[in-house]
Amino acid sequence: MEFIGSVWSYVVPFIVVITVIVFFHELGHYLFARLNGVRVEVFSIGFGRELFGWNDRHGTRWKVAMLPLGGYVKMFGQSDLGPDGQGADDWTDEQKAEAFPNKTVMQRFWVVLGGPLANFILAIVLFAGVFAFVGRSETLPEASTVVENSAAERAGIEPGDLIVAIDGKTIERFDDLQYVISLSPGRPLNVELLRNGETIVLQVTPDSVTETDDMGNERQVGRLGISTTSVVYEKVPLGEALWGGVEETLRWTTRIFDFLGQVISGRQSSKDLAGPLGIAQMSGTVAEYGVASLVMFMAILSVNLGLINLFPIPMLDGGHLLFYIIEAVRGRPLSERAQEYGFMVGIGLVGVLFLFVTFNDLSRFGLVDFLTRLVS
């Protein structure tokens, strides 16, 4: 019963989070399709067998399917056959006018870009909502206390020092500082700080410490050895909150690119990449801290989904956008064979990535070791 309760506490927040961000992603495609005169045949949340749905006055079938791990929007003309098995050559003039392939390259570009744009807009709104109705953290990256024999003390950081930059990157808040330090265990950093109005630059090497998560998995993180005053949340006016949402979305965009860059360069372990099971675990953990924390987590995932879909990988939105850019430059689309090969490569890359992050997730839950012992 305890296991079922634990799984349930992960599943419900996960379904809520995934449903919201996928719905808005597909809504972006839908709205831009409608704006450009494309008829949308299906708007689905989830895959597989339909659980329930309805038809609107524009002929779109809105439905919720059994597997809540994504969704899709199907536009008229995206398949080779039209209604009742019609081929494209048999379409009426009205059908040709509302078919996706018959739109200009710029119209198709905006329809595809609408999904990622919707994710960024959702993130801005969610961040702004938390800032306006709950409050925004205004904790400064100040060393209120310095732990004895810590990396900070060894480097010469003193109580009252305000850290303003690390390796040239501006540090505005304490969580910015924590993020950079945690990704730099044992790596020398140039820390710029203010002490009594004077700018000082110190070289600091964060200690490498082992952290254990809720599932018992260990990883190495950097630790500086300073603490600051308690986090204070201050509600801000709606206009300021919206701008704060934009800034927070840009901040997380930069963090995600920075993290991926460190994974590619080998400075950060690829084991920290998470898939659906990992996201479900994090959703349940974050939900325990309240609705505001879950909303913030949802906003961060929305930024992730928007960015990932912009990667120029065939099958993802970014791959379609790349094809449209090539078409605009060449004055004609790539050949069907070239596009087919591209999508085959894209499916392979996405499949490998999915298997890799799923393996990471299973490792976090200890299932890989269990299965290894089971078959050995």
C-alpha positions in Angstrom: 0.0 0.0 0.0 2.9 2.4 0.8 4.4 1.7 -2.7 1.0 2.4 -4.4 0.7 5.6 -2.4 4.2 6.6 -3.4 3.6 5.9 -7.1 0.3 7.7 -6.9 2.0 10.8 -5.4 4.3 10.8 -8.4 1.8 10.0 -11.2 -0.9 12.6 -10.4 1.5 15.7 -10.4 3.3 14.2 -13.5 0.1 13.9 -15.5 -1.0 17.4 -14.5 2.4 18.9 -15.4 2.8 17.1 -18.7 -0.9 17.7 -19.7 -0.6 21.4 -19.2 2.7 22.0 -21.0 1.8 19.7 -23.9 -1.7 21.2 -24.3 -0.2 24.7 -24.6 2.4 23.5 -27.0 -0.2 21.9 -29.3 -2.4 24.9 -28.8 0.3 27.1 -30.2 0.3 25.0 -33.4 -3.5 25.0 -33.5 -3.8 28.8 -33.2 -1.2 29.6 -35.8 -2.7 27.0 -38.1 -6.1 28.7 -37.7 -4.6 32.2 -38.2 -3.1 31.0 -41.5 -6.3 29.3 -42.8 -5.2 25.7 -42.2 -8.0 23.3 -41.1 -7.1 21.3 -38.1 -8.6 17.8 -38.1 -7.4 16.5 -34.7 -6.2 18.0 -31.5 -5.2 15.2 -29.2 -3.8 15.2 -25.7 -2.1 11.8 -25.3 -1.6 8.9 -27.7 -3.5 5.6 -28.3 -7.1 4.9 -27.9 -9.4 7.8 -27.4 -11.0 8.1 -23.9 -13.4 11.0 -24.8 -13.7 13.8 -27.2 -15.9 16.2 -29.2 -16.1 18.0 -32.5 -16.2 21.7 -32.7 -17.9 23.9 -35.4 -14.7 24.1 -37.4 -14.6 20.3 -37.8 -11.7 19.7 -35.4 -11.9 16.6 -33.2 -10.7 17.5 -29.7 -9.8 14.3 -27.8 -8.0 12.9 -24.8 -6.2 9.6 -25.4 -5.1 6.8 -23.1 -1.3 7.5 -22.9 -0.8 11.0 -21.4 2.9 11.3 -22.5 2.5 13.9 -25.2 0.0 15.0 -27.8 -0.4 16.1 -31.4 -2.3 18.3 -33.8 -3.1 16.8 -37.2 -3.7 19.4 -39.9 -5.6 18.8 -43.2 -3.2 17.6 -45.9 -0.4 16.3 -43.6 -1.1 12.8 -44.9 -1.2 11.6 -48.5 -4.9 10.9 -48.3 -7.8 13.3 -47.6 -11.3 12.5 -46.4 -12.8 9.2 -47.6 -9.5 8.2 -49.1 -9.3 11.2 -51.4 -5.9 11.9 -53.0 -4.5 15.4 -53.1 -5.4 15.6 -56.8 -9.0 15.1 -56.0 -9.3 17.9 -53.5 -11.8 20.7 -54.2 -10.6 24.3 -54.4 -11.9 24.9 -50.9 -9.9 21.9 -49.6 -6.8 23.0 -51.4 -7.1 26.4 -49.8 -7.1 25.0 -46.2 -4.5 22.2 -46.7 -1.3 22.7 -44.8 1.1 21.7 -47.7 -0.5 24.3 -49.9 0.4 27.2 -47.7 3.5 29.4 -48.3 6.7 28.4 -46.7 6.5 31.3 -44.2 2.9 30.3 -43.2 4.1 26.7 -42.6 7.1 28.1 -40.7 4.9 30.1 -38.3 2.5 27.2 -37.8 5.4 24.9 -36.7 7.1 27.7 -34.7 3.8 28.3 -32.8 4.3 25.3 -30.5 7.6 26.3 -29.0 6.5 29.9 -28.8 3.5 28.8 -26.8 5.8 27.0 -24.4 7.9 30.1 -23.8 4.7 32.3 -23.3 3.3 29.7 -20.9 6.6 29.8 -18.9 6.5 33.6 -18.7 2.9 33.6 -17.5 3.5 30.9 -14.9 6.6 32.6 -13.6 4.8 36.0 -13.5 1.8 34.4 -11.7 4.0 33.1 -8.9 5.8 36.5 -8.6 2.6 38.4 -8.5 0.5 36.2 -6.2 3.1 34.4 -4.1 6.2 36.5 -4.4 9.6 36.6 -5.9 12.8 35.7 -4.1 15.1 38.7 -3.5 17.9 36.9 -1.7 21.3 38.5 -2.6 24.4 36.3 -3.2 25.9 37.6 0.0 28.1 35.5 2.3 26.4 36.1 5.6 28.4 33.3 7.2 31.5 31.4 6.0 31.9 27.8 7.1 35.2 27.0 8.8 37.7 25.1 6.6 35.4 25.5 3.6 36.4 26.3 0.0 35.2 29.8 0.6 37.3 30.4 3.7 40.4 28.9 2.0 39.9 31.3 -0.9 39.7 34.3 1.3 35.9 35.0 1.2 34.8 36.9 4.3 31.4 37.4 5.9 29.6 40.3 4.3 31.2 39.8 0.8 28.7 40.2 -2.0 29.5 37.9 -5.0 28.7 39.7 -8.3 30.2 37.5 -11.0 31.8 34.1 -11.6 34.1 33.5 -14.6 32.6 36.7 -16.1 29.0 35.6 -15.6 26.9 38.0 -13.6 25.4 36.6 -10.3 22.3 38.4 -9.3 20.7 36.0 -6.7 21.8 33.4 -4.3 20.3 30.6 -6.3 22.3 31.7 -9.4 25.4 31.3 -7.2 24.2 27.8 -6.0 23.6 26.7 -9.6 27.1 27.7 -10.9 28.9 26.2 -7.8 26.9 23.0 -7.9 28.0 22.3 -11.5 31.7 23.0 -10.7 33.0 20.5 -8.2 36.8 20.7 -7.9 37.0 23.3 -10.8 38.9 26.6 -10.2 36.6 29.6 -10.6 37.3 33.3 -10.8 35.0 34.9 -8.3 34.4 38.7 -8.4 33.0 40.2 -5.2 32.4 43.5 -3.5 33.9 44.1 -0.1 33.3 47.5 1.6 32.7 49.0 -1.8 35.9 47.6 -3.3 35.9 45.0 -6.2 38.1 41.9 -5.4 38.7 38.9 -7.6 39.5 35.6 -6.0 40.2 32.1 -7.3 37.9 29.6 -5.6 37.8 25.9 -6.1 34.5 24.5 -4.8 34.8 21.3 -2.7 33.5 18.2 -4.4 30.9 16.5 -2.2 28.6 13.5 -2.7 24.9 14.2 -2.6 22.3 11.5 -2.3 18.8 12.0 -3.7 15.5 10.7 -2.5 16.0 7.4 -4.4 19.5 6.8 -2.9 21.4 7.8 -6.0 24.7 9.6 -5.5 26.3 12.4 -7.6 29.2 14.8 -7.2 28.3 18.5 -6.7 30.3 21.6 -5.9 30.0 23.3 -2.5 31.4 26.7 -1.6 30.7 26.8 2.2 28.7 30.0 2.6 25.2 30.7 3.7 23.0 33.8 3.5 19.8 35.1 5.2 16.5 33.4 4.8 14.7 33.7 1.5 12.3 36.6 1.5 9.4 36.6 -1.0 8.0 40.0 -2.0 4.9 40.3 -4.2 5.4 42.5 -7.2 3.0 44.5 -9.4 1.6 42.6 -12.4 3.6 44.6 -15.0 6.8 44.0 -13.1 5.9 40.4 -12.6 5.4 39.9 -16.3 8.8 41.4 -17.0 10.2 39.2 -14.3 8.6 36.2 -16.0 10.5 37.1 -19.2 13.8 37.5 -17.3 13.3 34.2 -15.5 12.5 32.4 -18.8 15.7 33.8 -20.4 17.6 32.8 -17.2 16.5 29.2 -17.5 17.1 29.2 -21.2 20.7 30.2 -20.5 21.0 27.6 -17.8 19.7 24.8 -20.0 22.2 25.7 -22.8 25.0 26.0 -20.2 24.1 22.5 -18.7 23.9 20.9 -22.2 27.2 22.5 -23.1 28.8 21.0 -20.0 27.4 17.6 -20.8 28.7 17.7 -24.3 32.1 18.9 -23.2 32.2 16.2 -20.5 32.4 18.6 -17.6 28.9 17.4 -16.4 27.7 13.8 -16.2 25.1 12.8 -18.8 23.5 10.7 -16.0 21.8 13.9 -14.8 19.7 13.9 -18.0 16.1 12.8 -17.1 13.3 11.2 -19.0 9.6 10.6 -18.3 10.2 8.6 -15.1 12.7 11.1 -13.8 10.3 14.0 -14.5 7.5 12.0 -12.7 9.7 11.6 -9.7 10.7 15.3 -9.6 7.0 16.3 -10.1 6.0 14.3 -7.1 8.9 15.6 -5.0 8.3 19.3 -6.0 4.5 19.0 -5.4 5.2 18.2 -1.7 6.5 21.8 -1.4 3.2 23.3 -2.5 1.3 24.6 -5.6 3.7 27.5 -6.1 6.7 25.1 -6.4 4.9 22.8 -8.8 3.9 25.8 -11.0 7.6 27.0 -11.1 8.6 23.4 -12.0 6.0 23.4 -14.7 7.3 26.7 -16.1 10.9 25.3 -16.2 9.7 22.2 -18.0 7.8 24.3 -20.5 11.1 26.2 -21.3 12.8 22.8 -21.7 10.1 21.5 -24.1 10.2 24.7 -26.1 14.0 24.6 -26.5 14.2 20.9 -27.2 11.6 21.2 -30.0 13.7 24.0 -31.6 16.7 21.7 -32.0 17.3 21.2 -35.8 16.6 17.5 -35.6 14.2 16.1 -38.2 11.0 14.9 -36.6 11.1 17.7 -34.0 9.7 21.2 -34.8 13.2 22.5 -35.3 13.8 19.9 -38.0 10.7 21.1 -39.9 11.8 24.7 -39.5 15.3 23.8 -40.9 13.7 22.3 -44.0 11.5 25.4 -44.4 14.5 27.7 -44.2 16.3 25.6 -46.8 13.2 25.7 -49.0 13.0 29.5 -48.6 16.7 29.9 -49.6 16.6 27.4 -52.5 13.2 28.5 -53.8 12.0 25.0 -53.7 11.7 22.2 -51.0 14.2 19.4 -50.6 13.4 16.2 -52.5 11.1 13.7 -50.8 13.9 11.2 -50.6 16.2 13.7 -48.8 13.4 14.6 -46.4 12.6 10.9 -45.7 16.3 10.2 -45.0 16.3 13.2 -42.7 13.3 12.0 -40.8 14.8 8.5 -40.5 17.9 10.0 -38.9 15.8 12.2 -36.7 13.7 9.2 -35.5 16.9 7.3 -34.7 18.4 10.2 -32.7 15.2 10.8 -30.7 14.9 7.1 -30.1 18.5 6.7 -28.9 18.0 9.8 -26.6 14.7 8.4 -25.2 16.4 5.0 -24.5 19.3 6.8 -22.8 17.3 9.0 -20.5 15.0 6.1 -19.7 18.1 4.0 -18.7 19.1 6.9 -16.5 15.7 7.0 -14.9 15.7 3.3 -14.3 19.1 3.6 -12.7 17.9 6.3 -10.4 15.1 3.9 -9.2 17.5 1.1 -8.8 15.7 -1.1 -11.4 18.8 -1.6 -13.6 20.7 -3.3 -10.8 17.6 -5.3 -10.0 17.1 -6.5 -13.6 20.9 -7.3 -13.8 20.7 -9.5 -10.7 17.5 -11.1 -12.0 19.0 -12.3 -15.3 22.5 -13.1 -14.0 
